[in-house]
Amino acid sequence: MNKLETINAKYRLADNPHTLDIELIPVFDDVGSKVDQVLRQLIISTKDSELTLELINTVKALRSRLITDIQPSEFNPRVAYAADTAVEEIKKCHLGVNTDTQQLFDSIENLCNYVKTIPSPIGSALEDCIREIGEENCAVLTSSKVTQSSVSSWFQSKGISTQIFCKGDLSEVKDNLEQLYVVGPPFFYPTSLLYSPVSSQLTFLMPSWFKMLDLPQSPMDEFSEGFIQLQPKKHPMGQSHGLESDERVETTPLSEQELLPQPYWQTSEINNTDCGENDIKAHLTILSGDFACYLSEQDEVQTFDPNSTTGSRLSRLQFDMLCPGAFLILRHDEYGQGSLYEEAINSFGDRSHDILSTQSIWKEALRKLISSHNKQQVEELLRNAQIHAYTRAEEWVATDVDRPQRSMDFRLLLRLLNLPDQRYFDNATQLRSKRLSLGREVRRALENELVNIPSSTLKQLGSNGYIELSPKQAQLRNMVVAKVLAISPYEQVVPRQKTHTAFSHVTTWSKWVEV
């Protein structure tokens, strides 16, 4: 089946939702049910304590991995790692809690040690389903590349030839699958799985203690005349051994979102100081690979889509459109804007001194204007002068900002500063033109580098969440492509040159957050 035929098949399925057979299989999981229970108790009993933040996030990760990582223990390092880390965290805070919480810690530790030694009942159910329908008649969908790789190793050891995809690979499915087994509940997957299906039969396997079984609504529902109503069937599997039952004690209700590993932001990562002339307000953005960067709300970011066709992998995105899961292209050093500015200056040869002189004169005049008035007065002066971007005066005095973006704004600013000489305008405009030209050259070189990126490197990006580029072009060295894990809701005042630059930033929680 070619790509056009695949798209047509998807449209036929989406156009007639009654032909889509959706099945939910809750699998009895006694041990997972106990992990779910102790996590809820831990959150409620220690909700005002910072001491247990790390432990809570670790047990949340363990709970999530019991849902998604359903392969046997010898192929399941992620569950073992979460369980071992939870035990380590318990040792760190055991003496700082009361007797009741210590008893809860003991229960968690016993569960962590036990859960590593037993097979997942969901994995066993999946294997039974595959054997029943036939290996060649179905495929399996996992929630991450790492899990996909582990399940693949497990299947190979069992001689199972069934295809395995992860949720980011659905566009690669070439044929309309007869049966797709999805590891985890619909909540863990994009709505496109249901509303742009690759199979007429979708079966979700999940633990029976996971109660959020609602199918997500299509984002197009608000634009359609009538909502698409998908009616799943529910077929429980397995047998409880007494630990899990409908009569279990219900703790304080918590949403599924609250039970997922969450980022938390230290107070040291938040400040409300005023911006200096070379500062900017930006959001700390946590990336895979123990990287981070600062991004301003006014800026665009360069993104990379590994699932797109080779010619359209790069794009630019406004900050407010950015969300976790996107891949950013950043420099791992401070080459960026400042170095392009220096390269542009040097390209003018003997004229560079004259350009630096005129730039210094008008910026110093603007700096004096700013220092002799408060911010509101400066904005009023610029607004009365008909300058459109009157709030950005402090940005314009930064060395690596060549001039205001709008030519009319710059002309009006020079008139306000009593600098009528045309040289100020011409030099700054030529400098800006050269810098933009160099930027386009860098972008073209970057596009060529990433368009021809080897499939092995793309696989590494999918598994690790980041890659570091080592191209031959000097301008592209020390670049990193990394997945966004979380964006701080708080703004910080940081030096302008630190934005859009990847730097090492280790957080204890980022290893648990999955997007």
N, C-alpha and C positions, 0 to 999 in steps of 0.2 A: 504494500500500500504506500503510495507516494504522499508527500506532504499535503497536497490539495485534497486527496481522498480522505486523509486523516481528519482534516478540518471539517469536511462535509459530514463525516461520521459523527463528529462531536456536535455539530449543529443539529443533526437529526435526533440525537439523544436529548439535547437540551430543549429542542422544540416540542418534544413529546415526553414530559417527565413521567408519564404513566408507564413508559417502557423501562424506566430506571428502577431496578430492584435493589433496595437498600436494606441491609440486614445489620442489626446490632447484636453482637454476641458478648454478653457479660459473663466472664469466666470466674468461677469461685476462686478466691485467693485469700486464704486465711491469714497468712503472714503479712501480706500487703495491707490487709484490713487493720491489723494491729499497728502497723507503721502509721497508717492514716490516723488512727485513733490517738496514738501517743503524740503525734505532731500537733493535732488540734489541742490536746491538753497542754502541751508545752507552750504553744502560742498564747493561750488564754492565761495560764498561770504565771507567765513571765513577760507579759505584754509591755510593762513599763520599765523593763530592765535592758540596758545596753549590753550587759554581761553575756547574754545568751543569743545575741544577734547572729553571730557566726554559726552557732550550733543550729539555730532555727533554719537558717538558709541551707545548711548542709543536709539536715533531715528533709527539708523540702525537695532538695535535689535528689536524695535517695528515693523519696516517694515518687517523683516524676519519672525516674529511671526504672522503677519497678513497672511503670506503665508502658514505657517505650522500648526498653532494652530487655527483650524477652528471651534472649538466647541463653544456653546453659552457662554455668559459672566459668568454665574454662575459656569461653569466648566472650566474657562479660566483664572486662576490667573496670568499666564505668560504675557499675553497681558496687563492686568491691572497693573502689577508691572512695566513693561517697560514704560507704559504711565505715571504712577505716578512719576517714577524716572525722566523722561524727564521734567516734570513740575518742579520738585525740582531743576534740573540742570539749567533750565531757570532762576529761581529766583537767583541762585548763580552768574550768569554772565550777568544779565539784564542791570546793570548800566555801564558795561565796553564796550558796543557796540554802534554803531551809530543808528540814527533814523530808517533807512531802516531795519537794522537787528533787532531792537526792534519790528518793525511791523511783521517781519517774525517770531520772537519768539511768538508774540500774536497768529499768525495763527497756529503755532505748538501746543501751549497750548490749544487752542480751539479744535483742532483735537484730541489731547490726551484725553481731557475730554469727547468728544463725542464718540470716538471709543470704549470706555469701555461699552457703553450702548446699542450698536446695535449688532444684530446677524451677523455672518459672512455669506456672500452670498455663499461662497465656501462650508461651512457646510450645508447650505440649499440644494445646488446642490447635494452634496454627499448623503444626506438623500433621496432626490428624486430618485437618481440612484439606491440606495439599494432597495427602495420600488418597483421600476419598475422591477428589475431583480429577486428580491426575496432574503431574508436575507440569506437563506441557500446556495445560488448559488454563493456567492462572498465573498471576504475578503477585508480588508482595510490595507494599509501600511502607517505608519507614519515615520517621520524622526528622532524621538527620543523616548526614554523610557518614559520620562515625559509626552510627548504629547500622547503617547499610553495609559498611565494610565488615563489621563483626558478624552480622547475620549471614553475609556471603561466606565467610570462613566456616561458620557453623554448617551451612547447607552443603558446602564442599566436603566437609568431613562425613556427612551423612549420605553423600551421593545424590543430593537433591539438585536438580538442574533448573528449578524455577527462577525466572527473572526477578531481580530485586531493584526497585527504584527508591529514591528518596523524594520528599515533597518538592524539592527544587528541580527535579528532573522530569516533571510531567510533560513538559513541552517536547521531550526527546522520545516519547512513546510513539512509535511509528505505526503500530497496528491497533485496531480497536480490540481491546482485551475481552475475553469471555468472562473472566472473573478476576477481580482485584481484591486482595486481602489487605486491609489497612491496619497497621499496628498502632493502636491507640484510638481514643474517641474523636468524633468530628471536631470537638473543641480545639484539638491540637493541629488542625489542618486548615488550609485556605478554602474559602467558599468555592473557588473554581473547581475543586475536586468534585463537588456536587452539581454545579451549574454549568460546567464545561467538562463533562465527564469523559474519561478515556475508556470506560467500561460500562456495559449495561447492568453489571452486577457488582455492587460495592458491599463488602462485608467488613465491618469495624470490629476488631477484637480488643477488649479492654477488661480490666478487673471489675468485678461486680460491685465493689465498694465505691467505685467512681460513679457519682450520681448525676453528673451533668451530661445528659444524653440528648439534649435538644439539638436539632440540626440548625446550623446557622442560616440566617436569611440571606438571600442574594442581595448584593449592593444595588441591583437594578430594580428591586421591588418597588421602591418609591416612585419610579418612573413608569411602572407598568399599570395596566388597567386593573388587573387582579393578581394577587400574590400567588406565586407558584407554591403549591402545597405538596411537599414530599412526605410520604408516609412510610417510615421505616418499620421493619418487622423486628421483633425482639425474641431471641432464642438463647436462653441461658445455657451454659455448659459447665461440666464439672460437678463436683460434690463437696459440700462444706464438711469440715471435720470438727465443727463446734465452735471455732474461734470467731467465725463470721456468721452473723444471723441478722434477720430483720429486727430482732429484739435488742440489739446492742444499744448501749446507753448513748444517747445523742448529746454531744457537747454543744457549746455555743456555736450557732451557725457561722460558717466562714465560706466566702465565695471561692470558687476554684482559682480565681486570679490571686487571691490572698495566699493560696497554698502553693503557688509557684515561687521559685527563687526570685528575690527582688533586689534591685540595686538600692543601696542606701548611701547617702551623701554626708561626708563629715563636715562639721561646722567650719573646719579650716579651709574647705573648698568653696566657701561662700564669703563674699565681702561686699561692702557697700561704699567703698572709697570712691572719690571723684576721679574721673579720667584725666590724666596728664596729656600733654600734646602728642606724645607717642604711644598712648595707651588706647585701649578699646574694650568695650564690654563684650564678653563672649561666654559661651556655654562649654563647660568641660564635657567632652564626648569620649566615652570609653570604647575601645576597639579590641578586637581579638589580638592574640599574641602579646598581651601585656603592653599594648600601645594605647595612647590617648592623644587627643588634639583639642585645641580650642577653636570654636567656630562662632563667628558673629552672625547675628540675625540679619544684618544687612548684606551679607555676602552670599555668593553662589558657591557650591561645592562641586568638584568633579567626581563623577561616579563611574563605576565599572560594572557591567552586567555580564557575568560569565555565561549566562544561559541564552544570551542573544546571539544572533548570527554574527559572524566575524566582523562585518562591516559596520555594525551599529552598537558596539559594546560600550562606547564612551558617550557620556552625556553630562550636561550641567543641570544642577538642581538647586532651587531656592532652599534656604535653610528650613523654612516652615513646612516644606514638603518632604524633608528628610525623616526617616524613621528607622528603628532598629532592623537589621537584616540587610541594609544597603551596604555596598562596598565602596569605600572612598579611596581615591588615589592621592597620596600625600608624599611630601618629602620627609625623609628621616633625618634631615639636618636643616640648617637655616638658609638653604640656597635660595628659595622662593623669590618673593617680590623684590627684596633688597638687592639681590645679586643681579636680577634682570635690570634693575635701575642702574646699577654700576656698569653693567655691560653696555647698556644703551648710552650712558655718558661717554664711556671710552670709545664708542664707535664714531664719535664726532671728531676725533683727533685733536688738532690744534684749537678747534672751536669749543672744546669741552670746558676750557677755563672760563670763556665768556658765558656759557650756559650756566655753569655752577655759580658764577657771580650774580647773574640776573635772578636766578632761583633763590639765592641767599638773601638778596635785597628785598624782594617782595614778601618772602616768608618772614623775615625779621620785622618788616613793617606790620604785617598781620599779627605777629606775636606781640608786638608792643600794644597794638589795639586791644588784643585780648587781655593782656595783663593790666591795662588801665581801666577796664570795665568788668562788671560781673557778667556772668553768662547770659542772663536775661537781657542786659543792655546791649551786649554784642549782637545777639539775635535780632533785637529790635532795629539796630543800626543797619544790619544786612538786609532785613526785611524791608525797611524803608527805602533802601537802595535798589529794590526790585530784584534782589538776588534770590533765586528759586530755592536753592539748597542752603538756606540761611542758618540751619542748625549744625552745619558740618565744618564750621570755621576751625575748630581745634584739630580736626583731621588734616586740613590742608597744610598746616605748618610742619607736619611730619616730613622728614627728609626724603623718604622714598615715595611720597605722593607728589606726582609731577605738577598737577594743577586740578582745579575743579573740573568735573566731568563735562558740564555744559559750557560751551564757549561763551555764551552771553553772560553767564554767571561770572566767568573769569574776567571778562572785559569790565563788567560793572564793579567787581571787586578791585581791580587795578585803579579804576576811576575813584572809588571810595578811598583808596590808599594814596591817592595823588601821585600815581606812577603812570603817566600817560604814554611813555615811550613804547613804541610798537615792539621793541626787542623783547620785552618781558613776555608778551603774549606769544610772539613767534618762537622764541627759544623753548618755552614750556610746552607749546603745542608740538613742536618737532620732537622734543624729548618724549612726550607721551606717545606720539605716532611710532617712534622707533621702539619704545618699550613694548607696545602692543604687537608690533611686527615680530619682535623676538619671542613674545609669548605665543604667537601663532606658530612659529617655527618649532618651539618646544612641544606644543600640542600635537603638531603633525608627526614629529618624531616619536612622541609618546603613543599616538594612535598606531603607528607602524609597529612599534614594539609590542603593543598589547593585542593587535589584530593577529599577529603571527605567534602568539604565545603557545608553547607546546601543550598538548593535551595532558601530559604528566604534571605540568605546572598548574593547570586548571584543576586537576584532581587534588593536588596539594592544597590549593586555595579552598576547595570545598571541604576538605578534611580538617585543616588547621584554622581556617578562617582568615588567613593572611598569607601573603608572599612578599618577599623582598626582591626587587628587580636589580639586576647587575648588567645593564646594557653597556655597549661600547661607547655610546655618546656621553661625553662628560656632563652635559646638561641634565641627563636623566639618571645619573647615578644616585644611589642612596634613596631610592623611591620605594614606597611600600603601598600595597593594596591590602586593605584590612576591612573586616566587617564591623559595622556599628552594632555594639551590644546595648548601649544605653546612652541617653543624652540628659545631662543634668537640667532640671527645670530652673536652676538658679544661674544668674549672670555673675561673672567675676570680672574685675578690672585686670587686664593683662597687657603686657607690651604687645604692640601691634605685630611685631615680627614673629611672635610666637604662634599666631593663628595660622591654620592650614599647614601646620608642621607636626608630623608624628614624633612623639617622644616616649621614652619608657615610663610606664606608670602601672605599677603592680597594685591591684586591688584584691582583697581576699574573696570578694563575692563574684567577680567577673567570670571565674571558672565554672560557676554554677548556672549563670544566666544563658539561656539558649533561645536563639531567634531563627 
